[in-house]
């Protein structure tokens, strides 16, 4: 949210994409009559997360990375710049207290970089890096960010199709950021945080769909997932 606020202040023109005229909660970005702030869980994870976001992604109410940030207290977000990465981002990645781990499908990484799960025996804090954007944008960030090339890659491949429902996926097993985050937290042994995020995500999805008449056929499924 801090990144979104700073980018809005820096913007030279108003954000006028589809849905921009809806009166939204300033915190959760859902319509005020569907606000989920009261359902926000207490941060529970001991790991850290970093979102490297493609330009414009931080404006989208459908972005679910902020749900992860609500569960993981130590979270960071930067706008991706291909040729001039943010100095604070580079400083964070070089901080010896962290072990940066990129979250991305193994099929796009060199085998030597691929890991099945985070390392258990380490005194460093896992810093899970999410490349946040459309699938095409995420691939671009992964391939054109040489400062990330030295870090291990954790591939998350859920065996079930995505239940996101809010955007159409170009790949059958393409999952949204929050769904990937649930699996990452699970692999990291952050079971309580993963459970809290899964519940929070289901509430977010249901409340979002309630304000979308053209997606009414998906509401009953989303409602059934809220537990």
N, C-alpha and C positions, 0 to 999 in steps of 0.2 A: 504494500500500500504506500509506503514511503516513496518508493521509486515512481509509482503512478502519480503521486502528488507533485513530486519535483519535476517530472516531465510535463505535467499539465501547466505548471508555472512557467516552464521554459518554452512551451509551444507558442508559435507565432499566430496560430489561428485556432478557433474552437474545434473541439472534437465533435463532429456531426455525422457519425456513422449511424447505421440503422439502430434504432432503439435509444438514440441519444436524448430524445425528448421525454423519455420516461422519467418520472420522479423517483430517484433511487436513494437508498440508504448510502450515506457517505462511507460507511465501513465495509459492509458485505457486498455492496453494489447491486443487490437485488431490489426490485420495486419495494417501496416502503411498506406496502401491505403484505409483502412476502419476506420481510426481513428475518434473517436467521441468527442475528447477533446473540439472542438469548440462548441459542443452542451451541454457541462457540465453546469447545472443550478447553480445559486447562492444559497448557503445554506439558507433555509427559516425556518426550524423547530426550536422550542425553547426547545424541549425535548433532551435527550441524548440517544445514542445507544451503546450497547456493543456486540461485536461478540466474542463468545467462539468457536474457530475453531478446527475442527479435523485435525490432522497432515496431511499436504499435500493439504488441501482444499484451502489454500491461494495462491497456485501456479496456480490454474486452471483459464484459461481465461474465462471459462463459469460461474465462481462464480459471482453472482450478488449482494452480500453484499456490495461491494465497491460502487455500484450505490447509495445505501442508504446513505453511508458515505459521498457521494458528496452532498447530500441534507441536511443532518444533520451535522452541523459543529462540534458539540461535540460528537465525536465518538471514541471508544476504541476497540482494538482487542487483544486477547491473544490466544495462543495455549493451547488446553485442555491437562491437565496432570491428570490422574486419581488419583494417590497417592500423588503427590506433586504439588498442584495448585500454580500458580505464586503469590508471595507475593504482588505484585502491584495489581493484580486482586482482592485479598481478601481485600486489603486496599480500593479499589474503591467501592466494595460491602458494606463495613461497613461505608463509608462516609455518615454522617447524612444529607448532602444536597440533597441526591438522594433517590428516592423510586424505588428500583429494581423491575422489573416486567418481569417474564419469558414468552416468547412467545412459546406456545406449545399447542397441542390439549388437551382439557379438559378430554378426555376419558382416558388419561394416568396419570392424577393427582388426588390427593385426593379432594373430593368435597369441603372441607373447604378452600382449597387454590384457587379455581376457581373464577375468576371475569369476568363479562360481558364486562367491559370497565374500563379504568383507572379512578381513583378517581379524581373528579373535585375540591373538596374543600381541597386543600393541598398546603402548601408552598414549598414542596419538588419537585425537578425536576424529572419527570419520566425517569427512566433509563431502556429502553427496551432491554432485553437480548435475542439475537438470537443464538441458538445452530446450528452452521453452518457446514454442512457436508452432506453426503448422509442420507436418512431417517433412515437407520440402525444405522449409526454413531450418529445421533442426539438423537435417543432413548437411545443409550448407554450413552451418555453424560448426558441426563436427569436423568437416573436411577442410575448413579454411581458418582454423584457429590453432596455429602451430604451438602456441604456449600451452595447449592442452595435451600435446602429443606424448608427453612423458608420463602421463598418469594412467593408472589401471582403469579398465572398463568393466563395469558390472552390467551384464545383460539380463534384463528381466523379460521373461517370455511366459506370461500367464496362459494357461491352457484353455481358458474360456474366452469367448468373444467379449468385446467391450460392452458395458452397460451404460455408457456415458449418455447417449440419446440426444445430446444438445447440439452436436455438430456431426455431419456425415463424414465417415472415415473413408479414406481411399484404400485402406488395407483391412482385410478381414479381422486381423488380430491387433489392430492399432488401438492403443489405449490412451486415455487422457492422462494428464500429469498426475492427478490425484490417485487414479487407479494404479499407476506405476509406483507412486509414492507409498501406497499401502503395501505393495509387494516388497519394496526396498526396506521399509521399516521392519517387516516380518523377517526378511533375510538377515537383518542386522540384530535380531533378537529383541527389538523394541515392540514386543507383542501388544502391550497395553496401548501404545501410541498408534499402532496399526489398526487396532480395533476401534479406537476413538475416531480415527480418520475415516474409516469405512462408514461408521454411523453418520458422521458429520457430512460426508460426501452424499450419502443417500438422502439426507434432509435437504441439502442444497439443491440436488437434482430435482427432487419433487417440488420444492417451492418455486424453482425457476420455471418448470414446465407448466405450473398452474397459471402463469401469466402469458402463456403462448397458445392461443386457441388452435393454431394450425398444427400443434403437436399434441392435441388432446388425446389422440389414439395411444400415446405413450404414457399418459399420466397414471393409469391404473397400475401398469407395471412398476413405475417409479414409486407409487404409493405403497405397493406391496413390499418393496425393498426396505422401507423405513421401519426400523425395529427399535 
